């Protein structure tokens, strides 16, 4: 398959318009239409749906879009790597993966400290859930993964080194005007027994259900979000409350607030690095990550 056609498809989905994609890519609209139609023939499925204001990916297109973005990102990195070698670059980029909550604050802060103290470094950040990030380290796609042991937990694997960073408690995120938002102390999950909960992944849902069961109540996880941002949007608009990691609280939007739980569920934060051929800067990054987690805990 032609990666340029994949890039056309991703651009169409991002802009929601064939004509806008054609203008950005310096193609004609008919050329863009032909590329999308050809891709659909190759895959044997309709990838885009037309509506009154443009186009959007079909269900099959949504699936393909996630993989196409990843493939294009990897292709771009491959091109940059070759050009860097051609131009005499001596250090490979540092490829970092992190769960969404850690990618929202802890990891960028640690990278900033690393760059300030150790000098310039090309790096990239790839968010994902812990099992996928673990496989990324094993497969050589990541130099460092910052993960959690939330269900289903982390596997024992002698191909990687795992380092404990911190214990992170889970907190409840509420709409800003919620009846419990003005309180200053911890609340029991029993006080939230009548609430609708939103979740975005099985690990967080398992922590919530287990915590509620220990308190003798059932958490009504009636809403499912595609990702962390979607979960926060459901909370902000008053549809639900949700369980989130405490490390995320510094990066929250202004129309939500958090309360701590009595005897909260926790998860461990860890780094994973390959035992073979570790990146020269990986050890320094692990130290910065530990420092950021310690400062967050003490704060």
Secondary structure, 3 states (H helix, E strand, C coil): CCHHHHHHHHHHHHHCCHHHHHHHHCCCHHHHHHHHHHHHHHHCCCCEEEECCEEEECHHHHHHHHHHHHHHHHHHHHHHHHHHHHCCCCCCCEEEEECHHHHCCHHHHHHHHHHHHHCCCCEEEEECCHHHHHHHHHCCCCCEEEEECCCCCCCCCCCEEEEEEEEEEEEEEEECCCCCCCCCCCECHHHHCCCEEEECCHHHHHHHHHHHHHCCCCCEEEEECCCHHHHHHHHHCCCCEEEEEHHHHHHCCCCEEEECECCCCEEEEEEEEECCCCCCCHHHHHHHHHHHHHHHHHC
